[in-house]
Amino acid sequence: MWTCPYCGGSHGLPFHDEQLDGMLCLSSDCGRFVEEHDTSDDPRDWDAMDM
Ligand SMILES: [Zn+2]
């Protein structure tokens, strides 16, 4: 289960586009976007590390 690192809430909405990849906290007191970097299957990340 996903847990917000800011408020500890567990209500999150997955959000993905070209620039952002993570979860949007749905807690009314928080509402922050939490980026996730633990997806290791994106080849673009590995290309950047080789530079
Ligand atoms: Zn939160």
mmCIF file of the protein (N, C-alpha, C, O) and its ligand, coordinates in Angstrom:
data_MODEL
# 
_entry.id   MODEL 
# 
loop_
_entity.id 
_entity.type 
_entity.pdbx_number_of_molecules 
1 polymer     1 
2 non-polymer 1 
# 
_entity_poly.entity_id                      1 
_entity_poly.type                           'polypeptide(L)' 
_entity_poly.nstd_linkage                   no 
_entity_poly.nstd_monomer                   no 
_entity_poly.pdbx_seq_one_letter_code       MWTCPYCGGSHGLPFHDEQLDGMLCLSSDCGRFVEEHDTSDDPRDWDAMDM 
_entity_poly.pdbx_seq_one_letter_code_can   MWTCPYCGGSHGLPFHDEQLDGMLCLSSDCGRFVEEHDTSDDPRDWDAMDM 
_entity_poly.pdbx_strand_id                 A 
# 
loop_
_entity_poly_seq.entity_id 
_entity_poly_seq.num 
_entity_poly_seq.mon_id 
_entity_poly_seq.hetero 
1 1  MET n 
1 2  TRP n 
1 3  THR n 
1 4  CYS n 
1 5  PRO n 
1 6  TYR n 
1 7  CYS n 
1 8  GLY n 
1 9  GLY n 
1 10 SER n 
1 11 HIS n 
1 12 GLY n 
1 13 LEU n 
1 14 PRO n 
1 15 PHE n 
1 16 HIS n 
1 17 ASP n 
1 18 GLU n 
1 19 GLN n 
1 20 LEU n 
1 21 ASP n 
1 22 GLY n 
1 23 MET n 
1 24 LEU n 
1 25 CYS n 
1 26 LEU n 
1 27 SER n 
1 28 SER n 
1 29 ASP n 
1 30 CYS n 
1 31 GLY n 
1 32 ARG n 
1 33 PHE n 
1 34 VAL n 
1 35 GLU n 
1 36 GLU n 
1 37 HIS n 
1 38 ASP n 
1 39 THR n 
1 40 SER n 
1 41 ASP n 
1 42 ASP n 
1 43 PRO n 
1 44 ARG n 
1 45 ASP n 
1 46 TRP n 
1 47 ASP n 
1 48 ALA n 
1 49 MET n 
1 50 ASP n 
1 51 MET n 
# 
loop_
_struct_asym.id 
_struct_asym.entity_id 
A 1 
B 2 
# 
loop_
_chem_comp.id 
_chem_comp.type 
_chem_comp.mon_nstd_flag 
ALA 'L-peptide linking' y 
ARG 'L-peptide linking' y 
ASP 'L-peptide linking' y 
CYS 'L-peptide linking' y 
GLN 'L-peptide linking' y 
GLU 'L-peptide linking' y 
GLY 'peptide linking'   y 
HIS 'L-peptide linking' y 
LEU 'L-peptide linking' y 
MET 'L-peptide linking' y 
PHE 'L-peptide linking' y 
PRO 'L-peptide linking' y 
SER 'L-peptide linking' y 
THR 'L-peptide linking' y 
TRP 'L-peptide linking' y 
TYR 'L-peptide linking' y 
VAL 'L-peptide linking' y 
ZN  non-polymer         . 
# 
_pdbx_entity_nonpoly.entity_id   2 
_pdbx_entity_nonpoly.name        ? 
_pdbx_entity_nonpoly.comp_id     ZN 
# 
_pdbx_nonpoly_scheme.asym_id         B 
_pdbx_nonpoly_scheme.entity_id       2 
_pdbx_nonpoly_scheme.mon_id          ZN 
_pdbx_nonpoly_scheme.ndb_seq_num     1 
_pdbx_nonpoly_scheme.pdb_seq_num     101 
_pdbx_nonpoly_scheme.auth_seq_num    101 
_pdbx_nonpoly_scheme.pdb_mon_id      ZN 
_pdbx_nonpoly_scheme.auth_mon_id     ZN 
_pdbx_nonpoly_scheme.pdb_strand_id   A 
_pdbx_nonpoly_scheme.pdb_ins_code    . 
# 
loop_
_atom_site.group_PDB 
_atom_site.id 
_atom_site.type_symbol 
_atom_site.label_atom_id 
_atom_site.label_alt_id 
_atom_site.label_comp_id 
_atom_site.label_asym_id 
_atom_site.label_entity_id 
_atom_site.label_seq_id 
_atom_site.pdbx_PDB_ins_code 
_atom_site.Cartn_x 
_atom_site.Cartn_y 
_atom_site.Cartn_z 
_atom_site.occupancy 
_atom_site.B_iso_or_equiv 
_atom_site.pdbx_formal_charge 
_atom_site.auth_seq_id 
_atom_site.auth_comp_id 
_atom_site.auth_asym_id 
_atom_site.auth_atom_id 
_atom_site.pdbx_PDB_model_num 
ATOM   1   N  N  . MET A 1 1  ? 0.850  -1.209 0.000   1.00 0.00 ? 1   MET A N  1 
ATOM   2   C  CA . MET A 1 1  ? 0.000  0.000  0.000   1.00 0.00 ? 1   MET A CA 1 
ATOM   3   C  C  . MET A 1 1  ? 0.877  1.247  0.000   1.00 0.00 ? 1   MET A C  1 
ATOM   4   O  O  . MET A 1 1  ? 1.914  1.291  0.661   1.00 0.00 ? 1   MET A O  1 
ATOM   5   N  N  . TRP A 1 2  ? 0.450  2.249  -0.742  1.00 0.00 ? 2   TRP A N  1 
ATOM   6   C  CA . TRP A 1 2  ? 1.181  3.514  -0.780  1.00 0.00 ? 2   TRP A CA 1 
ATOM   7   C  C  . TRP A 1 2  ? 0.904  4.323  0.479   1.00 0.00 ? 2   TRP A C  1 
ATOM   8   O  O  . TRP A 1 2  ? -0.222 4.356  0.974   1.00 0.00 ? 2   TRP A O  1 
ATOM   9   N  N  . THR A 1 3  ? 1.944  4.973  0.988   1.00 0.00 ? 3   THR A N  1 
ATOM   10  C  CA . THR A 1 3  ? 1.779  5.858  2.137   1.00 0.00 ? 3   THR A CA 1 
ATOM   11  C  C  . THR A 1 3  ? 2.451  7.193  1.835   1.00 0.00 ? 3   THR A C  1 
ATOM   12  O  O  . THR A 1 3  ? 3.605  7.236  1.408   1.00 0.00 ? 3   THR A O  1 
ATOM   13  N  N  . CYS A 1 4  ? 1.726  8.269  2.058   1.00 0.00 ? 4   CYS A N  1 
ATOM   14  C  CA . CYS A 1 4  ? 2.275  9.596  1.821   1.00 0.00 ? 4   CYS A CA 1 
ATOM   15  C  C  . CYS A 1 4  ? 3.382  9.896  2.826   1.00 0.00 ? 4   CYS A C  1 
ATOM   16  O  O  . CYS A 1 4  ? 3.160  9.772  4.031   1.00 0.00 ? 4   CYS A O  1 
ATOM   17  N  N  . PRO A 1 5  ? 4.584  10.294 2.357   1.00 0.00 ? 5   PRO A N  1 
ATOM   18  C  CA . PRO A 1 5  ? 5.682  10.601 3.275   1.00 0.00 ? 5   PRO A CA 1 
ATOM   19  C  C  . PRO A 1 5  ? 5.483  11.908 4.030   1.00 0.00 ? 5   PRO A C  1 
ATOM   20  O  O  . PRO A 1 5  ? 6.168  12.159 5.021   1.00 0.00 ? 5   PRO A O  1 
ATOM   21  N  N  . TYR A 1 6  ? 4.552  12.745 3.570   1.00 0.00 ? 6   TYR A N  1 
ATOM   22  C  CA . TYR A 1 6  ? 4.338  14.039 4.214   1.00 0.00 ? 6   TYR A CA 1 
ATOM   23  C  C  . TYR A 1 6  ? 3.311  13.963 5.325   1.00 0.00 ? 6   TYR A C  1 
ATOM   24  O  O  . TYR A 1 6  ? 3.538  14.486 6.416   1.00 0.00 ? 6   TYR A O  1 
ATOM   25  N  N  . CYS A 1 7  ? 2.176  13.315 5.060   1.00 0.00 ? 7   CYS A N  1 
ATOM   26  C  CA . CYS A 1 7  ? 1.098  13.280 6.045   1.00 0.00 ? 7   CYS A CA 1 
ATOM   27  C  C  . CYS A 1 7  ? 0.813  11.878 6.559   1.00 0.00 ? 7   CYS A C  1 
ATOM   28  O  O  . CYS A 1 7  ? 0.059  11.717 7.518   1.00 0.00 ? 7   CYS A O  1 
ATOM   29  N  N  . GLY A 1 8  ? 1.402  10.861 5.939   1.00 0.00 ? 8   GLY A N  1 
ATOM   30  C  CA . GLY A 1 8  ? 1.182  9.499  6.401   1.00 0.00 ? 8   GLY A CA 1 
ATOM   31  C  C  . GLY A 1 8  ? -0.127 8.895  5.926   1.00 0.00 ? 8   GLY A C  1 
ATOM   32  O  O  . GLY A 1 8  ? -0.465 7.771  6.296   1.00 0.00 ? 8   GLY A O  1 
ATOM   33  N  N  . GLY A 1 9  ? -0.875 9.645  5.096   1.00 0.00 ? 9   GLY A N  1 
ATOM   34  C  CA . GLY A 1 9  ? -2.139 9.136  4.590   1.00 0.00 ? 9   GLY A CA 1 
ATOM   35  C  C  . GLY A 1 9  ? -1.928 8.053  3.546   1.00 0.00 ? 9   GLY A C  1 
ATOM   36  O  O  . GLY A 1 9  ? -0.874 7.983  2.914   1.00 0.00 ? 9   GLY A O  1 
ATOM   37  N  N  . SER A 1 10 ? -2.917 7.227  3.371   1.00 0.00 ? 10  SER A N  1 
ATOM   38  C  CA . SER A 1 10 ? -2.788 6.122  2.416   1.00 0.00 ? 10  SER A CA 1 
ATOM   39  C  C  . SER A 1 10 ? -3.666 6.309  1.190   1.00 0.00 ? 10  SER A C  1 
ATOM   40  O  O  . SER A 1 10 ? -3.772 5.405  0.362   1.00 0.00 ? 10  SER A O  1 
ATOM   41  N  N  . HIS A 1 11 ? -4.299 7.475  1.064   1.00 0.00 ? 11  HIS A N  1 
ATOM   42  C  CA . HIS A 1 11 ? -5.146 7.729  -0.096  1.00 0.00 ? 11  HIS A CA 1 
ATOM   43  C  C  . HIS A 1 11 ? -4.342 8.492  -1.141  1.00 0.00 ? 11  HIS A C  1 
ATOM   44  O  O  . HIS A 1 11 ? -4.079 9.685  -0.989  1.00 0.00 ? 11  HIS A O  1 
ATOM   45  N  N  . GLY A 1 12 ? -3.956 7.793  -2.197  1.00 0.00 ? 12  GLY A N  1 
ATOM   46  C  CA . GLY A 1 12 ? -3.171 8.426  -3.240  1.00 0.00 ? 12  GLY A CA 1 
ATOM   47  C  C  . GLY A 1 12 ? -3.722 8.114  -4.614  1.00 0.00 ? 12  GLY A C  1 
ATOM   48  O  O  . GLY A 1 12 ? -4.318 7.061  -4.841  1.00 0.00 ? 12  GLY A O  1 
ATOM   49  N  N  . LEU A 1 13 ? -3.511 9.058  -5.536  1.00 0.00 ? 13  LEU A N  1 
ATOM   50  C  CA . LEU A 1 13 ? -3.957 8.864  -6.912  1.00 0.00 ? 13  LEU A CA 1 
ATOM   51  C  C  . LEU A 1 13 ? -2.729 8.768  -7.809  1.00 0.00 ? 13  LEU A C  1 
ATOM   52  O  O  . LEU A 1 13 ? -1.941 9.712  -7.865  1.00 0.00 ? 13  LEU A O  1 
ATOM   53  N  N  . PRO A 1 14 ? -2.545 7.653  -8.510  1.00 0.00 ? 14  PRO A N  1 
ATOM   54  C  CA . PRO A 1 14 ? -1.397 7.537  -9.424  1.00 0.00 ? 14  PRO A CA 1 
ATOM   55  C  C  . PRO A 1 14 ? -1.453 8.603  -10.508 1.00 0.00 ? 14  PRO A C  1 
ATOM   56  O  O  . PRO A 1 14 ? -2.502 8.838  -11.108 1.00 0.00 ? 14  PRO A O  1 
ATOM   57  N  N  . PHE A 1 15 ? -0.315 9.247  -10.753 1.00 0.00 ? 15  PHE A N  1 
ATOM   58  C  CA . PHE A 1 15 ? -0.267 10.302 -11.756 1.00 0.00 ? 15  PHE A CA 1 
ATOM   59  C  C  . PHE A 1 15 ? 0.994  10.126 -12.590 1.00 0.00 ? 15  PHE A C  1 
ATOM   60  O  O  . PHE A 1 15 ? 2.095  10.002 -12.054 1.00 0.00 ? 15  PHE A O  1 
ATOM   61  N  N  . HIS A 1 16 ? 0.817  10.116 -13.908 1.00 0.00 ? 16  HIS A N  1 
ATOM   62  C  CA . HIS A 1 16 ? 1.963  9.932  -14.804 1.00 0.00 ? 16  HIS A CA 1 
ATOM   63  C  C  . HIS A 1 16 ? 1.797  10.823 -16.030 1.00 0.00 ? 16  HIS A C  1 
ATOM   64  O  O  . HIS A 1 16 ? 0.722  10.877 -16.627 1.00 0.00 ? 16  HIS A O  1 
ATOM   65  N  N  . ASP A 1 17 ? 2.866  11.517 -16.398 1.00 0.00 ? 17  ASP A N  1 
ATOM   66  C  CA . ASP A 1 17 ? 2.932  12.133 -17.723 1.00 0.00 ? 17  ASP A CA 1 
ATOM   67  C  C  . ASP A 1 17 ? 4.389  12.163 -18.167 1.00 0.00 ? 17  ASP A C  1 
ATOM   68  O  O  . ASP A 1 17 ? 5.213  11.447 -17.598 1.00 0.00 ? 17  ASP A O  1 
ATOM   69  N  N  . GLU A 1 18 ? 4.731  12.976 -19.171 1.00 0.00 ? 18  GLU A N  1 
ATOM   70  C  CA . GLU A 1 18 ? 6.091  12.910 -19.724 1.00 0.00 ? 18  GLU A CA 1 
ATOM   71  C  C  . GLU A 1 18 ? 7.131  13.328 -18.692 1.00 0.00 ? 18  GLU A C  1 
ATOM   72  O  O  . GLU A 1 18 ? 8.270  12.863 -18.732 1.00 0.00 ? 18  GLU A O  1 
ATOM   73  N  N  . GLN A 1 19 ? 6.745  14.201 -17.774 1.00 0.00 ? 19  GLN A N  1 
ATOM   74  C  CA . GLN A 1 19 ? 7.708  14.773 -16.844 1.00 0.00 ? 19  GLN A CA 1 
ATOM   75  C  C  . GLN A 1 19 ? 7.557  14.220 -15.438 1.00 0.00 ? 19  GLN A C  1 
ATOM   76  O  O  . GLN A 1 19 ? 8.539  14.111 -14.704 1.00 0.00 ? 19  GLN A O  1 
ATOM   77  N  N  . LEU A 1 20 ? 6.347  13.874 -15.062 1.00 0.00 ? 20  LEU A N  1 
ATOM   78  C  CA . LEU A 1 20 ? 6.087  13.494 -13.679 1.00 0.00 ? 20  LEU A CA 1 
ATOM   79  C  C  . LEU A 1 20 ? 5.668  12.040 -13.594 1.00 0.00 ? 20  LEU A C  1 
ATOM   80  O  O  . LEU A 1 20 ? 4.970  11.522 -14.466 1.00 0.00 ? 20  LEU A O  1 
ATOM   81  N  N  . ASP A 1 21 ? 6.106  11.397 -12.529 1.00 0.00 ? 21  ASP A N  1 
ATOM   82  C  CA . ASP A 1 21 ? 5.750  10.012 -12.303 1.00 0.00 ? 21  ASP A CA 1 
ATOM   83  C  C  . ASP A 1 21 ? 5.659  9.811  -10.800 1.00 0.00 ? 21  ASP A C  1 
ATOM   84  O  O  . ASP A 1 21 ? 6.673  9.832  -10.102 1.00 0.00 ? 21  ASP A O  1 
ATOM   85  N  N  . GLY A 1 22 ? 4.476  9.622  -10.315 1.00 0.00 ? 22  GLY A N  1 
ATOM   86  C  CA . GLY A 1 22 ? 4.339  9.472  -8.880  1.00 0.00 ? 22  GLY A CA 1 
ATOM   87  C  C  . GLY A 1 22 ? 2.895  9.392  -8.444  1.00 0.00 ? 22  GLY A C  1 
ATOM   88  O  O  . GLY A 1 22 ? 2.025  8.927  -9.181  1.00 0.00 ? 22  GLY A O  1 
ATOM   89  N  N  . MET A 1 23 ? 2.658  9.854  -7.234  1.00 0.00 ? 23  MET A N  1 
ATOM   90  C  CA . MET A 1 23 ? 1.337  9.764  -6.648  1.00 0.00 ? 23  MET A CA 1 
ATOM   91  C  C  . MET A 1 23 ? 0.918  11.128 -6.132  1.00 0.00 ? 23  MET A C  1 
ATOM   92  O  O  . MET A 1 23 ? 1.731  11.884 -5.601  1.00 0.00 ? 23  MET A O  1 
ATOM   93  N  N  . LEU A 1 24 ? -0.358 11.431 -6.295  1.00 0.00 ? 24  LEU A N  1 
ATOM   94  C  CA . LEU A 1 24 ? -0.917 12.659 -5.764  1.00 0.00 ? 24  LEU A CA 1 
ATOM   95  C  C  . LEU A 1 24 ? -1.702 12.306 -4.507  1.00 0.00 ? 24  LEU A C  1 
ATOM   96  O  O  . LEU A 1 24 ? -2.630 11.499 -4.547  1.00 0.00 ? 24  LEU A O  1 
ATOM   97  N  N  . CYS A 1 25 ? -1.318 12.922 -3.389  1.00 0.00 ? 25  CYS A N  1 
ATOM   98  C  CA . CYS A 1 25 ? -1.984 12.635 -2.126  1.00 0.00 ? 25  CYS A CA 1 
ATOM   99  C  C  . CYS A 1 25 ? -3.390 13.237 -2.142  1.00 0.00 ? 25  CYS A C  1 
ATOM   100 O  O  . CYS A 1 25 ? -3.583 14.393 -2.517  1.00 0.00 ? 25  CYS A O  1 
ATOM   101 N  N  . LEU A 1 26 ? -4.351 12.438 -1.732  1.00 0.00 ? 26  LEU A N  1 
ATOM   102 C  CA . LEU A 1 26 ? -5.740 12.896 -1.742  1.00 0.00 ? 26  LEU A CA 1 
ATOM   103 C  C  . LEU A 1 26 ? -6.214 13.378 -0.375  1.00 0.00 ? 26  LEU A C  1 
ATOM   104 O  O  . LEU A 1 26 ? -7.386 13.713 -0.201  1.00 0.00 ? 26  LEU A O  1 
ATOM   105 N  N  . SER A 1 27 ? -5.312 13.410 0.582   1.00 0.00 ? 27  SER A N  1 
ATOM   106 C  CA . SER A 1 27 ? -5.688 13.941 1.892   1.00 0.00 ? 27  SER A CA 1 
ATOM   107 C  C  . SER A 1 27 ? -5.970 15.436 1.784   1.00 0.00 ? 27  SER A C  1 
ATOM   108 O  O  . SER A 1 27 ? -5.191 16.172 1.178   1.00 0.00 ? 27  SER A O  1 
ATOM   109 N  N  . SER A 1 28 ? -7.076 15.887 2.365   1.00 0.00 ? 28  SER A N  1 
ATOM   110 C  CA . SER A 1 28 ? -7.495 17.285 2.205   1.00 0.00 ? 28  SER A CA 1 
ATOM   111 C  C  . SER A 1 28 ? -6.517 18.244 2.867   1.00 0.00 ? 28  SER A C  1 
ATOM   112 O  O  . SER A 1 28 ? -6.429 19.405 2.467   1.00 0.00 ? 28  SER A O  1 
ATOM   113 N  N  . ASP A 1 29 ? -5.782 17.782 3.869   1.00 0.00 ? 29  ASP A N  1 
ATOM   114 C  CA . ASP A 1 29 ? -4.824 18.652 4.549   1.00 0.00 ? 29  ASP A CA 1 
ATOM   115 C  C  . ASP A 1 29 ? -3.472 18.673 3.866   1.00 0.00 ? 29  ASP A C  1 
ATOM   116 O  O  . ASP A 1 29 ? -2.606 19.461 4.243   1.00 0.00 ? 29  ASP A O  1 
ATOM   117 N  N  . CYS A 1 30 ? -3.271 17.821 2.864   1.00 0.00 ? 30  CYS A N  1 
ATOM   118 C  CA . CYS A 1 30 ? -1.940 17.640 2.291   1.00 0.00 ? 30  CYS A CA 1 
ATOM   119 C  C  . CYS A 1 30 ? -1.974 17.979 0.804   1.00 0.00 ? 30  CYS A C  1 
ATOM   120 O  O  . CYS A 1 30 ? -1.577 19.076 0.411   1.00 0.00 ? 30  CYS A O  1 
ATOM   121 N  N  . GLY A 1 31 ? -2.442 17.052 -0.020  1.00 0.00 ? 31  GLY A N  1 
ATOM   122 C  CA . GLY A 1 31 ? -2.587 17.321 -1.443  1.00 0.00 ? 31  GLY A CA 1 
ATOM   123 C  C  . GLY A 1 31 ? -1.280 17.457 -2.191  1.00 0.00 ? 31  GLY A C  1 
ATOM   124 O  O  . GLY A 1 31 ? -1.249 18.057 -3.265  1.00 0.00 ? 31  GLY A O  1 
ATOM   125 N  N  . ARG A 1 32 ? -0.203 16.917 -1.654  1.00 0.00 ? 32  ARG A N  1 
ATOM   126 C  CA . ARG A 1 32 ? 1.100  17.074 -2.282  1.00 0.00 ? 32  ARG A CA 1 
ATOM   127 C  C  . ARG A 1 32 ? 1.337  15.990 -3.326  1.00 0.00 ? 32  ARG A C  1 
ATOM   128 O  O  . ARG A 1 32 ? 0.756  14.906 -3.280  1.00 0.00 ? 32  ARG A O  1 
ATOM   129 N  N  . PHE A 1 33 ? 2.220  16.328 -4.275  1.00 0.00 ? 33  PHE A N  1 
ATOM   130 C  CA . PHE A 1 33 ? 2.634  15.344 -5.263  1.00 0.00 ? 33  PHE A CA 1 
ATOM   131 C  C  . PHE A 1 33 ? 3.918  14.682 -4.789  1.00 0.00 ? 33  PHE A C  1 
ATOM   132 O  O  . PHE A 1 33 ? 4.881  15.358 -4.426  1.00 0.00 ? 33  PHE A O  1 
ATOM   133 N  N  . VAL A 1 34 ? 3.923  13.359 -4.796  1.00 0.00 ? 34  VAL A N  1 
ATOM   134 C  CA . VAL A 1 34 ? 5.068  12.598 -4.319  1.00 0.00 ? 34  VAL A CA 1 
ATOM   135 C  C  . VAL A 1 34 ? 5.678  11.857 -5.500  1.00 0.00 ? 34  VAL A C  1 
ATOM   136 O  O  . VAL A 1 34 ? 5.082  10.914 -6.021  1.00 0.00 ? 34  VAL A O  1 
ATOM   137 N  N  . GLU A 1 35 ? 6.868  12.280 -5.923  1.00 0.00 ? 35  GLU A N  1 
ATOM   138 C  CA . GLU A 1 35 ? 7.538  11.607 -7.033  1.00 0.00 ? 35  GLU A CA 1 
ATOM   139 C  C  . GLU A 1 35 ? 8.039  10.235 -6.603  1.00 0.00 ? 35  GLU A C  1 
ATOM   140 O  O  . GLU A 1 35 ? 8.474  10.033 -5.470  1.00 0.00 ? 35  GLU A O  1 
ATOM   141 N  N  . GLU A 1 36 ? 7.966  9.306  -7.540  1.00 0.00 ? 36  GLU A N  1 
ATOM   142 C  CA . GLU A 1 36 ? 8.480  7.975  -7.270  1.00 0.00 ? 36  GLU A CA 1 
ATOM   143 C  C  . GLU A 1 36 ? 9.631  7.697  -8.219  1.00 0.00 ? 36  GLU A C  1 
ATOM   144 O  O  . GLU A 1 36 ? 9.512  7.901  -9.427  1.00 0.00 ? 36  GLU A O  1 
ATOM   145 N  N  . HIS A 1 37 ? 10.734 7.236  -7.675  1.00 0.00 ? 37  HIS A N  1 
ATOM   146 C  CA . HIS A 1 37 ? 11.937 7.009  -8.480  1.00 0.00 ? 37  HIS A CA 1 
ATOM   147 C  C  . HIS A 1 37 ? 12.358 5.550  -8.485  1.00 0.00 ? 37  HIS A C  1 
ATOM   148 O  O  . HIS A 1 37 ? 13.434 5.215  -8.980  1.00 0.00 ? 37  HIS A O  1 
ATOM   149 N  N  . ASP A 1 38 ? 11.536 4.696  -7.949  1.00 0.00 ? 38  ASP A N  1 
ATOM   150 C  CA . ASP A 1 38 ? 11.949 3.298  -7.806  1.00 0.00 ? 38  ASP A CA 1 
ATOM   151 C  C  . ASP A 1 38 ? 11.488 2.424  -8.971  1.00 0.00 ? 38  ASP A C  1 
ATOM   152 O  O  . ASP A 1 38 ? 11.492 1.198  -8.864  1.00 0.00 ? 38  ASP A O  1 
ATOM   153 N  N  . THR A 1 39 ? 11.093 3.043  -10.078 1.00 0.00 ? 39  THR A N  1 
ATOM   154 C  CA . THR A 1 39 ? 10.756 2.259  -11.264 1.00 0.00 ? 39  THR A CA 1 
ATOM   155 C  C  . THR A 1 39 ? 12.014 2.113  -12.103 1.00 0.00 ? 39  THR A C  1 
ATOM   156 O  O  . THR A 1 39 ? 12.453 3.075  -12.732 1.00 0.00 ? 39  THR A O  1 
ATOM   157 N  N  . SER A 1 40 ? 12.590 0.936  -12.120 1.00 0.00 ? 40  SER A N  1 
ATOM   158 C  CA . SER A 1 40 ? 13.886 0.730  -12.765 1.00 0.00 ? 40  SER A CA 1 
ATOM   159 C  C  . SER A 1 40 ? 13.745 0.241  -14.205 1.00 0.00 ? 40  SER A C  1 
ATOM   160 O  O  . SER A 1 40 ? 14.741 -0.091 -14.847 1.00 0.00 ? 40  SER A O  1 
ATOM   161 N  N  . ASP A 1 41 ? 12.524 0.197  -14.709 1.00 0.00 ? 41  ASP A N  1 
ATOM   162 C  CA . ASP A 1 41 ? 12.342 -0.345 -16.056 1.00 0.00 ? 41  ASP A CA 1 
ATOM   163 C  C  . ASP A 1 41 ? 12.151 0.748  -17.107 1.00 0.00 ? 41  ASP A C  1 
ATOM   164 O  O  . ASP A 1 41 ? 11.589 0.499  -18.173 1.00 0.00 ? 41  ASP A O  1 
ATOM   165 N  N  . ASP A 1 42 ? 12.622 1.961  -16.801 1.00 0.00 ? 42  ASP A N  1 
ATOM   166 C  CA . ASP A 1 42 ? 12.550 3.046  -17.775 1.00 0.00 ? 42  ASP A CA 1 
ATOM   167 C  C  . ASP A 1 42 ? 13.920 3.214  -18.432 1.00 0.00 ? 42  ASP A C  1 
ATOM   168 O  O  . ASP A 1 42 ? 14.847 3.687  -17.774 1.00 0.00 ? 42  ASP A O  1 
ATOM   169 N  N  . PRO A 1 43 ? 14.082 2.844  -19.707 1.00 0.00 ? 43  PRO A N  1 
ATOM   170 C  CA . PRO A 1 43 ? 15.403 2.870  -20.346 1.00 0.00 ? 43  PRO A CA 1 
ATOM   171 C  C  . PRO A 1 43 ? 15.995 4.273  -20.446 1.00 0.00 ? 43  PRO A C  1 
ATOM   172 O  O  . PRO A 1 43 ? 17.215 4.405  -20.543 1.00 0.00 ? 43  PRO A O  1 
ATOM   173 N  N  . ARG A 1 44 ? 15.176 5.322  -20.425 1.00 0.00 ? 44  ARG A N  1 
ATOM   174 C  CA . ARG A 1 44 ? 15.695 6.689  -20.528 1.00 0.00 ? 44  ARG A CA 1 
ATOM   175 C  C  . ARG A 1 44 ? 16.580 7.017  -19.344 1.00 0.00 ? 44  ARG A C  1 
ATOM   176 O  O  . ARG A 1 44 ? 17.570 7.731  -19.497 1.00 0.00 ? 44  ARG A O  1 
ATOM   177 N  N  . ASP A 1 45 ? 16.245 6.512  -18.164 1.00 0.00 ? 45  ASP A N  1 
ATOM   178 C  CA . ASP A 1 45 ? 17.050 6.784  -16.981 1.00 0.00 ? 45  ASP A CA 1 
ATOM   179 C  C  . ASP A 1 45 ? 18.448 6.195  -17.113 1.00 0.00 ? 45  ASP A C  1 
ATOM   180 O  O  . ASP A 1 45 ? 19.429 6.822  -16.712 1.00 0.00 ? 45  ASP A O  1 
ATOM   181 N  N  . TRP A 1 46 ? 18.541 4.999  -17.670 1.00 0.00 ? 46  TRP A N  1 
ATOM   182 C  CA . TRP A 1 46 ? 19.839 4.345  -17.792 1.00 0.00 ? 46  TRP A CA 1 
ATOM   183 C  C  . TRP A 1 46 ? 20.701 5.050  -18.833 1.00 0.00 ? 46  TRP A C  1 
ATOM   184 O  O  . TRP A 1 46 ? 21.916 5.146  -18.662 1.00 0.00 ? 46  TRP A O  1 
ATOM   185 N  N  . ASP A 1 47 ? 20.094 5.545  -19.907 1.00 0.00 ? 47  ASP A N  1 
ATOM   186 C  CA . ASP A 1 47 ? 20.857 6.292  -20.915 1.00 0.00 ? 47  ASP A CA 1 
ATOM   187 C  C  . ASP A 1 47 ? 21.474 7.544  -20.308 1.00 0.00 ? 47  ASP A C  1 
ATOM   188 O  O  . ASP A 1 47 ? 22.622 7.876  -20.604 1.00 0.00 ? 47  ASP A O  1 
ATOM   189 N  N  . ALA A 1 48 ? 20.726 8.237  -19.466 1.00 0.00 ? 48  ALA A N  1 
ATOM   190 C  CA . ALA A 1 48 ? 21.239 9.455  -18.852 1.00 0.00 ? 48  ALA A CA 1 
ATOM   191 C  C  . ALA A 1 48 ? 22.403 9.157  -17.909 1.00 0.00 ? 48  ALA A C  1 
ATOM   192 O  O  . ALA A 1 48 ? 23.323 9.965  -17.789 1.00 0.00 ? 48  ALA A O  1 
ATOM   193 N  N  . MET A 1 49 ? 22.372 8.018  -17.248 1.00 0.00 ? 49  MET A N  1 
ATOM   194 C  CA . MET A 1 49 ? 23.433 7.686  -16.299 1.00 0.00 ? 49  MET A CA 1 
ATOM   195 C  C  . MET A 1 49 ? 24.737 7.340  -17.009 1.00 0.00 ? 49  MET A C  1 
ATOM   196 O  O  . MET A 1 49 ? 25.809 7.458  -16.415 1.00 0.00 ? 49  MET A O  1 
ATOM   197 N  N  . ASP A 1 50 ? 24.665 6.922  -18.253 1.00 0.00 ? 50  ASP A N  1 
ATOM   198 C  CA . ASP A 1 50 ? 25.869 6.559  -18.997 1.00 0.00 ? 50  ASP A CA 1 
ATOM   199 C  C  . ASP A 1 50 ? 26.656 7.752  -19.515 1.00 0.00 ? 50  ASP A C  1 
ATOM   200 O  O  . ASP A 1 50 ? 27.816 7.615  -19.904 1.00 0.00 ? 50  ASP A O  1 
ATOM   201 N  N  . MET A 1 51 ? 26.024 8.923  -19.519 1.00 0.00 ? 51  MET A N  1 
ATOM   202 C  CA . MET A 1 51 ? 26.699 10.100 -20.056 1.00 0.00 ? 51  MET A CA 1 
ATOM   203 C  C  . MET A 1 51 ? 27.906 10.510 -19.216 1.00 0.00 ? 51  MET A C  1 
ATOM   204 O  O  . MET A 1 51 ? 28.580 11.487 -19.540 1.00 0.00 ? 51  MET A O  1 
HETATM 205 ZN ZN . ZN  B 2 .  ? -0.179 13.543 2.094   1.00 0.00 2 101 ZN  A ZN 1 
# 
